[in-house]
Amino acid sequence: MKQIIEASEMPLNADGSIYHLRLQPDQLAPNVILVGDPGRVPVVSRHFDRVDVKVQNRELVTHTGVLNGTPITVLSTGMGTDNIDIVLNELDALVNVDLKNRVRKDTHTSLNLVRLGTSGSFQAEYEVDTFCASQYGLGFDGLLNYYVVPENLYEKDMMQAFDAHMKLPSDFAHPYIVACSQDLMDKVGFDMHKGITATAPGFFAPQGRVVNLPLRFPEQNERLETFDYKGNRISNMEMETSALYGLGRAMGHRCLTVCVLIANRRTMTFSKDYHPHVDALIEVVTERLTK
């Protein structure tokens, strides 16, 4: 007998939609673009041939439609790995759980999940206003520590090398490293900068910024810049990728992050106007994902 997923563990709304996203299964496409900013959802969906579904709950905005004859969804997650935890669990439930009977389906469905965002570069040669695809997600957030996931999910040798290089304080969350979907990299990010994307649990001190309180580990960014494992270096830093790669791959979905590099932490430069470059990346991603 299948195990029932109790109402407290997977809340649904009165209309049967999943609790936070407020989506029904037929309102989600197998190709999903994830953006942080809810205001970016209509900027992406205007590239669709048509939009059939528009749903909003708090900062979670979803548009689903068709492009090049292929169903496609764009969904805002908000900022941070905690929001990714909500979104990934509910997206998986929409395709892999019988919501009416509250049991997991016999047949597994894999989604294509492409995060499209902005971030700051850690390498001088990765100039602002260029595109970067995340070969690996490096998490400082600790989210995956709460889940039992397959041991082969992690890049263990790279993690050991990173631990030895960083020498983080022992009471910090233990970092983890997970690879992207190579299928999506080959389809969407093949001609972009590539590297390890560090995911921080905040914007200020977790990313080495000082505004008021001093940094507990001021050596962090310098050590990130100089980490090199068999030619793999830290390319950029943001706040979602490690959770997307970790949870997404553990749940059996294909995941990739692509970003416009709007700042360079090494050269201390910032884009004069990154918006046209984001628009260009949106066009690249939507076309490649639907062909």
C-alpha positions, 0 to 999 in steps of 0.5 A, a space after each residue: 500500500 502506498 504511503 499517504 502524504 498527510 495534509 500537514 506535510 503537503 498543504 493544498 488550497 481549497 481548489 486543490 492547487 498546491 499551497 504556495 504556488 497555487 498551481 494545478 498540475 495542468 498549469 505547469 509545463 515540463 520546461 520551466 524557467 526560474 527567475 528570482 524577481 516576480 517582475 521579470 516573469 512578464 519580461 520572459 513570457 512576452 517572448 512566448 508565442 502565447 500565454 495561457 496561464 497567469 497565477 500569482 501568490 505572494 512573490 510567486 508568479 507563474 506564466 505558462 504558455 507555448 513557444 515554438 510549439 513547445 509548452 513552457 513555464 516561467 516562475 518567480 522564486 523570490 530570493 534565497 535557498 529557502 524559497 527554492 526549497 518551497 518551489 522545488 518541493 511543490 514543482 515536484 509534487 505537481 508532476 510526481 504526486 497524485 494530489 487528489 489521493 495524496 500518494 506518489 505516482 508510479 511513473 516519475 516525470 523529470 522537469 527541465 529547470 533553468 534558473 535565469 538570473 544575475 550574479 557577480 563574477 569572481 574572475 577578472 577575465 569574466 567581464 560584466 555583461 557576459 553570460 555564465 552557465 553554472 557547471 557546478 553549484 557550491 552551497 554554503 547554505 546548509 539546506 541539503 543537510 536536512 535531506 537524505 540524498 544519494 551519496 553519488 549526488 555530491 562531487 566528493 573529491 572536489 568537496 574535499 579539495 575545497 575544504 582543504 583550501 578554504 579552512 572554514 570555521 568549524 561551526 559554519 555549515 558544511 559546503 556541498 557541491 553538485 553538478 548541473 544537468 549536462 544535457 541542459 548545459 549542452 542544449 542551453 549553456 554550451 557557448 557561455 562562460 562556465 565554472 563553479 557558482 557559489 551560493 551564499 545564504 545572504 547578500 551582505 556578510 555571506 558574500 563578503 560585504 561589510 556595511 555595519 557588522 564586521 565579517 566573521 571570516 574575512 578571508 572568504 572571497 580571496 580564497 574563493 577567487 584562488 580555488 582551482 580543482 582540475 581547472 574548475 574555478 569559482 566563476 560567480 556568486 549568487 543565492 539559489 543555485 546550490 539548492 536548485 542543483 541539490 534538491 532538483 537532482 535528488 528529485 530526478 529533475 534536470 537543472 541548470 543556472 545561467 546568469 548575466 554577470 552584472 558585477 566583477 568582484 575582482 575588478 570592482 566593476 558594475 554594469 552600466 545597464 545590464 537590462 538589455 543583456 538580461 533581455 538577450 539572455 532571455 531570448 537565448 534561453 527561451 529559444 534553445 529550451 524550446 527547440 
